[in-house]
Amino acid sequence: MRYYSAAALKASAEQQPGPATATASAADAEASRPREAEPEPPATGIACLRFEPPADPDALGRAWQAHLAPVFAVSFGPETDLTVPIAMRSYHLGELLVGDVIAPAHILERSPEMIRQQGLDHILLQFYRRGRSLVETDHAAGPVSEVQCIVFDLAQPVRIVAGAVDATNVLIPRALLEKQGCRPDALHGRPLDHDGDPFGRLVHNFVANVVACGDRLDRREALAAASAITHLCATWLRGREAGSSPQHQDVRIRVRRFIEAELGNPKLSPALIATQLGLSRSTLYRLFTPNGIVSYIRDRRLMHAMRMLIRDEAHPARIARIAYAVGFSDERTFRRAFKRRFGFIPSDAAQRLSPGSSAESLSVLQSWIESL
Protein backbone atom coordinates (compact mmCIF):
# COMPACT_ATOMS: atom_id res chain seq x y z
CA MET A 1 0.00 0.00 0.00
CA ARG A 2 1.32 3.43 -0.89
CA TYR A 3 0.19 6.81 0.30
CA TYR A 4 0.44 9.98 -1.75
CA SER A 5 -0.12 13.70 -1.37
CA ALA A 6 -2.04 15.61 -4.05
CA ALA A 7 1.23 16.92 -5.47
CA ALA A 8 2.69 13.43 -5.58
CA LEU A 9 -0.40 12.13 -7.37
CA LYS A 10 -0.03 14.65 -10.17
CA ALA A 11 3.77 14.34 -10.34
CA SER A 12 3.53 10.57 -10.61
CA ALA A 13 0.91 10.85 -13.35
CA GLU A 14 3.06 13.28 -15.36
CA GLN A 15 5.95 10.82 -15.38
CA GLN A 16 3.77 8.14 -16.94
CA PRO A 17 5.10 6.75 -20.25
CA GLY A 18 3.14 6.96 -23.50
CA PRO A 19 1.82 3.93 -25.40
CA ALA A 20 4.15 1.86 -27.58
CA THR A 21 3.20 0.87 -31.11
CA ALA A 22 4.68 -2.62 -30.96
CA THR A 23 2.51 -5.52 -29.82
CA ALA A 24 3.43 -6.83 -26.36
CA SER A 25 5.23 -10.16 -26.48
CA ALA A 26 4.31 -13.15 -24.35
CA ALA A 27 7.23 -12.32 -22.10
CA ASP A 28 5.68 -8.93 -21.44
CA ALA A 29 2.27 -10.34 -20.49
CA GLU A 30 2.99 -10.34 -16.79
CA ALA A 31 4.30 -6.78 -16.90
CA SER A 32 1.18 -5.63 -18.74
CA ARG A 33 -1.17 -6.47 -15.92
CA PRO A 34 -2.57 -3.60 -13.88
CA ARG A 35 -0.66 -3.56 -10.61
CA GLU A 36 -3.62 -3.42 -8.28
CA ALA A 37 -2.28 -4.99 -5.12
CA GLU A 38 -4.48 -5.64 -2.11
CA PRO A 39 -4.17 -2.44 -0.05
CA GLU A 40 -2.60 -2.63 3.38
CA PRO A 41 -3.41 0.24 5.74
CA PRO A 42 -0.85 1.45 8.24
CA ALA A 43 -1.32 0.53 11.91
CA THR A 44 -3.58 3.46 12.70
CA GLY A 45 -4.41 4.78 9.21
CA ILE A 46 -6.91 4.05 6.47
CA ALA A 47 -6.58 2.18 3.20
CA CYS A 48 -5.72 3.99 -0.02
CA LEU A 49 -6.08 2.43 -3.47
CA ARG A 50 -4.10 4.03 -6.30
CA PHE A 51 -4.20 3.26 -10.00
CA GLU A 52 -0.82 1.81 -10.96
CA PRO A 53 0.05 2.11 -14.68
CA PRO A 54 1.41 -1.19 -16.04
CA ALA A 55 5.06 -1.54 -16.97
CA ASP A 56 4.03 -2.12 -20.58
CA PRO A 57 2.75 1.25 -21.94
CA ASP A 58 0.81 -0.56 -24.66
CA ALA A 59 -1.41 -2.08 -21.93
CA LEU A 60 -2.23 1.27 -20.30
CA GLY A 61 -5.68 1.55 -21.88
CA ARG A 62 -6.68 -1.97 -20.83
CA ALA A 63 -5.41 -1.35 -17.30
CA TRP A 64 -7.48 1.83 -17.01
CA GLN A 65 -10.57 0.02 -18.31
CA ALA A 66 -10.07 -2.75 -15.74
CA HIS A 67 -9.60 -0.26 -12.91
CA LEU A 68 -12.89 1.53 -13.63
CA ALA A 69 -14.86 -1.61 -14.55
CA PRO A 70 -16.63 -1.84 -11.14
CA VAL A 71 -18.36 1.49 -11.92
CA PHE A 72 -18.15 2.21 -15.66
CA ALA A 73 -17.44 0.46 -18.93
CA VAL A 74 -14.67 2.53 -20.55
CA SER A 75 -13.99 3.01 -24.24
CA PHE A 76 -11.70 5.34 -26.15
CA GLY A 77 -12.36 7.61 -29.12
CA PRO A 78 -9.99 8.88 -31.80
CA GLU A 79 -9.33 11.98 -29.67
CA THR A 80 -8.07 9.93 -26.70
CA ASP A 81 -4.43 10.65 -25.91
CA LEU A 82 -2.98 8.05 -23.56
CA THR A 83 0.29 9.95 -23.29
CA VAL A 84 -1.37 12.51 -21.01
CA PRO A 85 -1.29 11.90 -17.25
CA ILE A 86 -3.63 9.27 -15.79
CA ALA A 87 -3.96 8.98 -12.02
CA MET A 88 -6.63 7.97 -9.54
CA ARG A 89 -6.63 7.38 -5.80
CA SER A 90 -9.46 6.33 -3.51
CA TYR A 91 -9.77 6.31 0.27
CA HIS A 92 -12.12 4.00 2.17
CA LEU A 93 -13.60 6.05 5.02
CA GLY A 94 -15.66 3.17 6.42
CA GLU A 95 -19.08 4.32 5.20
CA LEU A 96 -18.18 5.88 1.85
CA LEU A 97 -15.32 6.36 -0.62
CA VAL A 98 -13.58 9.61 -1.55
CA GLY A 99 -10.78 10.31 -3.97
CA ASP A 100 -9.62 12.21 -7.01
CA VAL A 101 -8.88 11.45 -10.64
CA ILE A 102 -6.87 12.87 -13.53
CA ALA A 103 -7.95 11.18 -16.76
CA PRO A 104 -7.71 11.58 -20.56
CA ALA A 105 -10.67 11.93 -22.89
CA HIS A 106 -12.73 8.76 -22.87
CA ILE A 107 -16.30 7.42 -22.92
CA LEU A 108 -17.91 6.01 -19.75
CA GLU A 109 -21.11 3.99 -19.75
CA ARG A 110 -23.46 2.17 -17.39
CA SER A 111 -25.82 0.03 -19.44
CA PRO A 112 -29.04 -1.61 -18.18
CA GLU A 113 -27.31 -4.98 -18.35
CA MET A 114 -24.36 -3.75 -16.28
CA ILE A 115 -26.78 -2.32 -13.71
CA ARG A 116 -28.65 -5.64 -13.47
CA GLN A 117 -25.43 -7.61 -13.02
CA GLN A 118 -23.86 -5.34 -10.39
CA GLY A 119 -26.93 -4.27 -8.41
CA LEU A 120 -25.19 -1.16 -7.08
CA ASP A 121 -27.35 1.24 -5.07
CA HIS A 122 -24.92 4.13 -4.71
CA ILE A 123 -24.66 7.78 -5.66
CA LEU A 124 -21.47 9.12 -7.26
CA LEU A 125 -20.74 12.84 -7.02
CA GLN A 126 -17.99 14.07 -9.31
CA PHE A 127 -16.78 17.63 -8.71
CA TYR A 128 -15.02 18.91 -11.84
CA ARG A 129 -11.98 21.09 -11.25
CA ARG A 130 -10.98 20.99 -14.90
CA GLY A 131 -12.52 19.54 -18.04
CA ARG A 132 -15.85 19.16 -19.81
CA SER A 133 -18.16 16.34 -20.79
CA LEU A 134 -21.50 15.51 -22.35
CA VAL A 135 -23.81 13.42 -20.12
CA GLU A 136 -26.62 11.39 -21.68
CA THR A 137 -29.36 9.74 -19.58
CA ASP A 138 -32.68 8.14 -20.52
CA HIS A 139 -34.39 11.48 -19.94
CA ALA A 140 -31.99 14.18 -21.09
CA ALA A 141 -28.55 15.07 -22.40
CA GLY A 142 -26.49 18.07 -21.45
CA PRO A 143 -22.97 19.44 -21.00
CA VAL A 144 -20.95 19.54 -17.79
CA SER A 145 -18.22 22.16 -17.45
CA GLU A 146 -15.52 23.19 -15.03
CA VAL A 147 -16.62 24.05 -11.48
CA GLN A 148 -19.73 21.92 -11.84
CA CYS A 149 -20.64 18.75 -9.96
CA ILE A 150 -22.37 15.91 -11.79
CA VAL A 151 -24.65 13.53 -9.85
CA PHE A 152 -24.71 9.89 -10.98
CA ASP A 153 -27.30 7.42 -9.68
CA LEU A 154 -25.52 4.12 -10.34
CA ALA A 155 -28.87 2.32 -10.51
CA GLN A 156 -29.75 4.27 -13.70
CA PRO A 157 -28.19 4.05 -17.18
CA VAL A 158 -25.84 6.81 -18.30
CA ARG A 159 -23.30 7.58 -21.02
CA ILE A 160 -20.58 10.20 -20.53
CA VAL A 161 -18.46 11.51 -23.39
CA ALA A 162 -15.71 13.14 -21.36
CA GLY A 163 -12.78 15.30 -22.28
CA ALA A 164 -9.61 15.27 -20.20
CA VAL A 165 -10.74 15.88 -16.60
CA ASP A 166 -9.41 16.60 -13.13
CA ALA A 167 -12.08 15.89 -10.52
CA THR A 168 -12.85 15.02 -6.90
CA ASN A 169 -15.08 11.97 -6.31
CA VAL A 170 -17.48 10.89 -3.56
CA LEU A 171 -19.25 7.53 -3.64
CA ILE A 172 -22.07 7.26 -1.07
CA PRO A 173 -24.61 4.48 -0.48
CA ARG A 174 -28.04 5.84 -1.32
CA ALA A 175 -29.37 4.68 2.06
CA LEU A 176 -27.08 7.13 3.90
CA LEU A 177 -28.45 10.07 1.92
CA GLU A 178 -32.04 8.91 2.32
CA LYS A 179 -31.60 8.78 6.09
CA GLN A 180 -30.89 12.52 5.86
CA GLY A 181 -34.11 13.14 3.93
CA CYS A 182 -32.36 13.39 0.55
CA ARG A 183 -33.85 11.68 -2.52
CA PRO A 184 -31.16 11.97 -5.20
CA ASP A 185 -32.82 9.78 -7.89
CA ALA A 186 -34.15 12.70 -9.94
CA LEU A 187 -30.75 14.44 -9.89
CA HIS A 188 -29.21 11.69 -12.04
CA GLY A 189 -27.12 13.23 -14.80
CA ARG A 190 -27.74 16.80 -13.63
CA PRO A 191 -24.84 19.26 -13.29
CA LEU A 192 -24.83 21.48 -10.19
CA ASP A 193 -22.65 24.58 -9.77
CA HIS A 194 -20.27 23.84 -6.90
CA ASP A 195 -18.29 27.07 -7.23
CA GLY A 196 -20.91 29.80 -7.68
CA ASP A 197 -23.04 28.33 -4.90
CA PRO A 198 -21.39 29.17 -1.53
CA PHE A 199 -22.57 25.98 0.19
CA GLY A 200 -21.59 23.89 -2.83
CA ARG A 201 -18.12 25.41 -2.65
CA LEU A 202 -17.95 24.53 1.05
CA VAL A 203 -18.93 20.90 0.28
CA HIS A 204 -16.32 20.53 -2.45
CA ASN A 205 -13.56 22.18 -0.43
CA PHE A 206 -14.26 19.92 2.55
CA VAL A 207 -14.19 16.76 0.45
CA ALA A 208 -11.05 17.86 -1.41
CA ASN A 209 -9.30 18.59 1.90
CA VAL A 210 -10.23 15.16 3.27
CA VAL A 211 -8.71 13.58 0.16
CA ALA A 212 -5.59 15.76 0.43
CA CYS A 213 -4.88 14.59 4.00
CA GLY A 214 -6.28 11.08 3.59
CA ASP A 215 -2.98 9.35 4.27
CA ARG A 216 -2.74 11.10 7.65
CA LEU A 217 -6.21 10.22 8.94
CA ASP A 218 -6.74 7.52 11.53
CA ARG A 219 -9.81 5.27 11.55
CA ARG A 220 -11.89 7.35 13.94
CA GLU A 221 -11.10 10.56 12.06
CA ALA A 222 -12.06 8.83 8.79
CA LEU A 223 -15.45 7.77 10.19
CA ALA A 224 -16.06 11.30 11.49
CA ALA A 225 -15.12 12.74 8.08
CA ALA A 226 -17.46 10.26 6.35
CA SER A 227 -20.34 11.31 8.59
CA ALA A 228 -19.65 15.00 7.92
CA ILE A 229 -19.45 14.41 4.15
CA THR A 230 -22.78 12.56 4.19
CA HIS A 231 -24.48 15.40 6.09
CA LEU A 232 -22.95 18.08 3.86
CA CYS A 233 -23.83 16.32 0.60
CA ALA A 234 -27.37 15.49 1.74
CA THR A 235 -27.97 19.09 2.83
CA TRP A 236 -26.63 20.46 -0.44
CA LEU A 237 -28.63 18.05 -2.62
CA ARG A 238 -31.83 18.21 -0.61
CA GLY A 239 -34.36 20.52 -2.21
CA ARG A 240 -32.72 20.26 -5.63
CA GLU A 241 -34.54 17.03 -6.51
CA ALA A 242 -36.87 18.63 -9.05
CA GLY A 243 -38.81 16.10 -11.10
CA SER A 244 -39.97 12.62 -10.23
CA SER A 245 -37.91 9.59 -9.35
CA PRO A 246 -37.91 6.64 -11.73
CA GLN A 247 -40.89 4.39 -11.13
CA HIS A 248 -39.02 1.18 -11.84
CA GLN A 249 -36.46 0.03 -9.35
CA ASP A 250 -34.24 -2.87 -10.32
CA VAL A 251 -35.44 -5.99 -8.52
CA ARG A 252 -31.95 -6.88 -7.29
CA ILE A 253 -31.67 -3.48 -5.64
CA ARG A 254 -35.07 -3.97 -3.98
CA VAL A 255 -33.87 -7.32 -2.62
CA ARG A 256 -30.60 -5.82 -1.37
CA ARG A 257 -32.43 -3.00 0.40
CA PHE A 258 -34.75 -5.48 2.11
CA ILE A 259 -31.77 -7.57 3.24
CA GLU A 260 -29.98 -4.51 4.65
CA ALA A 261 -33.10 -3.53 6.60
CA GLU A 262 -33.48 -7.05 8.02
CA LEU A 263 -29.87 -7.97 8.81
CA GLY A 264 -30.64 -8.14 12.53
CA ASN A 265 -33.47 -10.61 11.97
CA PRO A 266 -32.20 -14.17 12.62
CA LYS A 267 -35.14 -15.48 10.57
CA LEU A 268 -34.04 -13.65 7.43
CA SER A 269 -34.05 -16.29 4.69
CA PRO A 270 -34.72 -16.72 0.97
CA ALA A 271 -38.25 -17.85 1.80
CA LEU A 272 -38.96 -14.70 3.84
CA ILE A 273 -37.53 -12.44 1.11
CA ALA A 274 -39.52 -14.17 -1.63
CA THR A 275 -42.73 -13.85 0.36
CA GLN A 276 -42.25 -10.22 1.36
CA LEU A 277 -41.23 -9.01 -2.10
CA GLY A 278 -43.56 -11.25 -4.13
CA LEU A 279 -40.78 -13.10 -5.94
CA SER A 280 -40.43 -16.73 -6.86
CA ARG A 281 -37.62 -18.68 -5.20
CA SER A 282 -36.10 -19.46 -8.60
CA THR A 283 -35.99 -15.75 -9.52
CA LEU A 284 -34.37 -14.94 -6.21
CA TYR A 285 -31.65 -17.56 -6.60
CA ARG A 286 -31.01 -16.53 -10.20
CA LEU A 287 -30.42 -12.91 -9.14
CA PHE A 288 -27.55 -13.90 -6.85
CA THR A 289 -25.64 -16.41 -8.95
CA PRO A 290 -22.99 -17.76 -8.77
CA ASN A 291 -22.47 -17.67 -4.98
CA GLY A 292 -26.14 -17.69 -3.98
CA ILE A 293 -28.37 -15.52 -1.84
CA VAL A 294 -27.60 -17.34 1.43
CA SER A 295 -23.91 -16.56 0.95
CA TYR A 296 -24.79 -12.94 0.12
CA ILE A 297 -26.85 -12.53 3.30
CA ARG A 298 -24.05 -13.92 5.44
CA ASP A 299 -21.48 -11.69 3.75
CA ARG A 300 -23.59 -8.56 4.35
CA ARG A 301 -24.01 -9.55 8.01
CA LEU A 302 -20.27 -9.94 8.40
CA MET A 303 -19.53 -6.65 6.59
CA HIS A 304 -21.97 -4.85 8.89
CA ALA A 305 -20.34 -6.49 11.91
CA MET A 306 -16.93 -5.35 10.67
CA ARG A 307 -18.08 -1.73 10.50
CA MET A 308 -19.53 -1.97 14.02
CA LEU A 309 -16.30 -3.47 15.36
CA ILE A 310 -14.19 -0.74 13.77
CA ARG A 311 -16.24 2.05 15.35
CA ASP A 312 -15.72 0.80 18.90
CA GLU A 313 -13.27 -1.27 20.85
CA ALA A 314 -13.99 -4.95 20.26
CA HIS A 315 -14.08 -6.27 23.85
CA PRO A 316 -15.72 -9.71 24.39
CA ALA A 317 -19.07 -8.45 25.66
CA ARG A 318 -19.43 -6.13 22.68
CA ILE A 319 -18.52 -8.89 20.22
CA ALA A 320 -21.37 -11.01 21.57
CA ARG A 321 -23.82 -8.13 21.20
CA ILE A 322 -22.66 -7.47 17.64
CA ALA A 323 -23.08 -11.14 16.73
CA TYR A 324 -26.73 -11.04 17.79
CA ALA A 325 -27.25 -7.56 16.28
CA VAL A 326 -26.35 -8.81 12.79
CA GLY A 327 -28.57 -11.87 12.98
CA PHE A 328 -26.28 -14.68 14.17
CA SER A 329 -27.95 -17.04 16.62
CA ASP A 330 -24.80 -17.65 18.67
CA GLU A 331 -21.39 -16.09 19.17
CA ARG A 332 -19.36 -19.18 18.30
CA THR A 333 -20.88 -19.43 14.81
CA PHE A 334 -20.26 -15.72 14.32
CA ARG A 335 -16.59 -15.97 15.33
CA ARG A 336 -15.98 -18.89 12.96
CA ALA A 337 -17.72 -17.17 10.04
CA PHE A 338 -15.86 -13.91 10.72
CA LYS A 339 -12.47 -15.64 10.79
CA ARG A 340 -13.27 -17.48 7.54
CA ARG A 341 -14.34 -14.26 5.82
CA PHE A 342 -11.60 -11.85 6.93
CA GLY A 343 -8.74 -14.07 8.04
CA PHE A 344 -8.62 -12.78 11.63
CA ILE A 345 -10.81 -12.89 14.73
CA PRO A 346 -13.35 -10.15 15.61
CA SER A 347 -11.28 -8.79 18.51
CA ASP A 348 -8.49 -7.93 16.03
CA ALA A 349 -10.74 -5.93 13.70
CA ALA A 350 -9.72 -2.49 14.97
CA GLN A 351 -6.04 -3.30 14.40
CA ARG A 352 -6.52 -5.19 11.15
CA LEU A 353 -8.88 -2.86 9.29
CA SER A 354 -8.95 -4.05 5.71
CA PRO A 355 -12.08 -2.96 3.85
CA GLY A 356 -10.74 -4.51 0.67
CA SER A 357 -10.59 -8.09 1.94
CA SER A 358 -12.54 -10.19 -0.51
CA ALA A 359 -12.43 -13.04 -2.95
CA GLU A 360 -9.49 -12.84 -5.33
CA SER A 361 -11.86 -12.73 -8.30
CA LEU A 362 -13.02 -9.25 -7.25
CA SER A 363 -11.03 -6.11 -7.91
CA VAL A 364 -10.12 -4.10 -4.83
CA LEU A 365 -12.35 -1.22 -5.90
CA GLN A 366 -15.29 -3.56 -6.49
CA SER A 367 -14.91 -5.18 -3.11
CA TRP A 368 -14.69 -1.76 -1.46
CA ILE A 369 -17.93 -0.65 -3.07
CA GLU A 370 -19.69 -3.86 -2.08
CA SER A 371 -18.46 -3.44 1.51
CA LEU A 372 -20.37 -0.14 1.92
N, C-alpha and C positions, 0 to 999 in steps of 0.2 A: 504494500500500500504506500502510495506517495501522497504528499500534501504540498499544495502549491498556493502561492499568493496570486492575486489578479495579474500582477506584472509578469510573474513567472509563467502563467497560463499563456499570455499573449506572446511572450518571448519564445517559449517552446514551440508554439504554433508557427511562428515566423521562420524558425529554423527547419521546418518540415520540408523534405525533398519533393520535387515534382515527379510526375509519372514517367516511367520509362516506356519506350515504344516496343522494346523486345518482349516476347512472350516469356513468362517465368518458366524456368526449367523445373523438372521434378525435384531437383536438389534444393530449389528455392521454395518448395511448397510449404515447408514448416515455417520458414521466415515470413511467408505471406499471410499467415494467420493473424487476426487482430489479437493483440496482446492484452486480453481482458482478464487479468488475474483476479482471483477471489480477494476482495479487499480485506485488509486486516487493520482494525482501528488501533491506535495507541492505547496504553493502559487506561487513561482517563478521557480519551477523546472520542470523536465520532468517525464513522467510516466515510471515505471519499472515493468515488469512482471517477477515473479520468480516462478519456478516449486516448488510446495509445496507437499511433500510426504504425503500420507494419513495416518491417525492415525492407520489404520489397515495395518500392513506390508504385509499381504497376497494380498492386492489390489494394491501394488506398481506397478507391471507390467502393470495392466490395466490403472492406472493413468498416467503412462509414455506414453503409447500408445495414450491415449486421448489428452495429451498435445501436442504431435507431429502430431496428425491427420490432422491439416490444411496444412501440408507440406508433410509428409511421412506416409505411412502405416508401422507400426512397428510390427515385430515378433521376437520371441526369439528362439535361438538354444540350444542344450544341453550344450554348453559351457558358456551360459549366467549365470552370477553370480549376482543376485540382492542384494547381501549383500555388494557389493562394492559401493562407493559413486555415487550418481546421483544428479546432480544439473544443472540448466539452468536459465539464466536470460537474458532478452531482454529489450533494451531501444528503445523507439520510438522517433526518432530525427526529425520527421515532414515529411521528404521525403524518409526516409529509416529506416531500423531496424538494430541495432548492438547488439551483446551480446556474451556470451561464454557458453560453455557446458562441463560438465564432465559426461560421460555416460559409461555404461557397454557394453560388446559385444552384438550386436543385428543386425537385418537385416532391412534395410530401403528400401522402394519401392515406386515408382510413376508409376502406370500402365496407359495405354491409357485411360481406363475408368475413373480413378481418374482425369486425366488431362482434359477430356471432361467435367466432372461434375464441377470442380473448376474453370477452365478457367484462371488460374494464368499466368501472363506474366512477371515473375520476374526472376532475376538471383541471385542464392545463392553462395557466396564464403565462403568456410570453410577452415580456416588456421589451419592445424594440429600443435599442440605443442608436442603432445604425441599420440602414437597409429598408427595403420595400418588398411587398409581396402582393399577390392577388389571391384572395380567399374565396373559394366556391363551396357553398353548402347546398342542400336540397331546396332551400328557400330563397337564397340570394347570392350575389357575387359582388365583391367590392374590394377596393385597394386598402392596404395597411401601410402606413408610412412611419418614418422615424418619430420617436416620442409618443407612439401609440402602443396600447396593450391589446393583444388579441386573445379572446376567450375561446377555448376549445372544449366542448363537451365530448369526451372520448367515446361516449355511447351513441354518437351521431356521425354520419359520414361527412367527410370534408376532403377537399383537394386544395393544396397550397402551392402556387407557383411563386417561389421565393427567389429574390436576388440574394447577393451576399449579405449576410446579416450578422449583427452583434447584439445579443439579447440576454436578458435575465429570465430564468424559468422558475415557476412554482407549480408543483403537481400535488393536488389536494383531493382526498376522497370526497365525493359529493356529500356523503353523510355528515362530514364535519361542517360543511357550509350550511347544510339544511338545519342542523342543530342551532345555528345562529339566525335562523329565519330567512336565509338566502336561497332563492330558487334560480340557479344559473342556467337552466335548460334553454330558455329563450334568448340568452346572450350568445349562444353558439355562433362562432364566426364573425362576431361583431367587434370592430375596433373601438377602443375607449382611449381618450386622451389622458395619458398619465403625467404629462408635463404641464399642460395648461390648467389642469384641475389641481388645486393645492393639496387636497387629500390624496388624490392619485399619486402626486409627486412624493408625498410622505410614504405611501405604501411602497412604491418602487425603491425609494432610497433605503427604507428599512430592510427590505429583502436583499437588495444589492450589498448592503453592509454586512448582513448575516453571511452571505456567500463569501465576501472578502475576508472575513475572519473565521471562516468555517473550520480551518485546521487548528484553531486555538480554543474552540468551544469544548467544554466537557459535556457529559450526557445530560445532566440536569439543566445546564444552560441551553442545550439544543432543544429539549422538550419545552422549556419556557419560550424560546424563540418560535417554535412551531405553533404554540398556542397563540402567541401574539400575532403571527402572520395570518392564522386562520381568522382571528377576530378582525384584523385590519382589512383583509380581502373581503370578508363577508359584509362588513360595514360599507366598504366602497361599492361593492356590486349590488347590494340591496337597494331596491328602488329603481334600478336601471333595467329591470327585467321586463321591458315593454314587450307586448305580444304574448302569445300563448305557448305553453310547453307542448312538445310533441305528444300526441295521444298514445302512440304505440311505444311501449317500453320493452326492450328485448327480454325474452322470457328468462334467459340465463341470468340477466341482471336482477330480475324480480326474485328469482330463486336465491341468488346470493344475498340480496337484501334481507329476505326472510331468515336465512341462516344466521346472518350477523345479529339480527334482533333476538334470535332464540338460542344463542350460544350457551347461555346459562341453564337451559332446559335439558336435564338429563334424558328426557324422552324424545329429544329431537332425532328424527329418523327419516329415511326416504318415504316411508308410509305417511308420516305426519305432513311432510312437505307436499306430497302429491295430493293429499286430501285438502289441505288448506288453500293450495293454489289452483286446484282443479286440473291437475296434470295426470297423465297416465304414468305408471311406473316405468314403462319402456322409454317414454320421452325423457323422463328425468335422468335415467341412467345414460341415455344417448348424449345428453347435454354435457356430461362430465367424463366422457371417455378421454384418455385411456385409463386413468387411475381410479375412476369411480367416485360417486358422490359421498360414500361413507369415508373414503380417504380424504376427500376435500373438507368435510365437516371436521374431522379430527385435526387436520392441518390448520384450519382457521381457529379452532379452540386453542391449539398450541401457540399460534402466532399471537393471539390475544393474551394468553398467559405470559408470553415473553415480554410484551409491552408492559403488563402490570408489574412484572418482576423488576424491570429496568427502572420504573418510576420510584420504587421504594426498596429498602433493604430486604433481601430475601431470607428472613429468619424462618425457622421451621413452622411456627404457628401461622405465619402469613402464607407460606407455601401451601399449607393444607387448605386455607380459605380460598386461595386462588384456584386450586384444583376443583373445588366444588363450584366456584363462581363461573368457571368455563365449562361446566357440564360433566365433569368426570365424577363417577360414583364413588371412587375411593382414591386416596393419595398415592398408594403404591402403583396403581395402574397409570396414574398421571406421571409419576417420576420415571417409570420405564418408557412411556411414550415420548416424554420430553427428551430423555437421553438419546433415544433412537433418532429423533428428529434433528436435534441440534449438536449432538456429540458431547454434551456436558450436562451436569445435573442442574436442577433449578436454582440451587443456592449459589451457583457460580455465574448466574446470568448477568449480574451487574458488572462483573469483571471481564466477562467474555462476550460482551455485546457484539453481535455479528448479524445485522439485519439481512445480509446477503446469503446466509447459509441456505442452501437449497440443493435440489437434485442437480447433478452435473449437466443434464440436458438443458437446463434453463440458463439464460444469460444472467449476469449479475443484475443488470438493470431490470430485467423482467421479474426476477425474484424479489427485488426491492419493491417494485410496484405491487406485486401480489401480497407482500407482507403488510401493506398499509391497511 
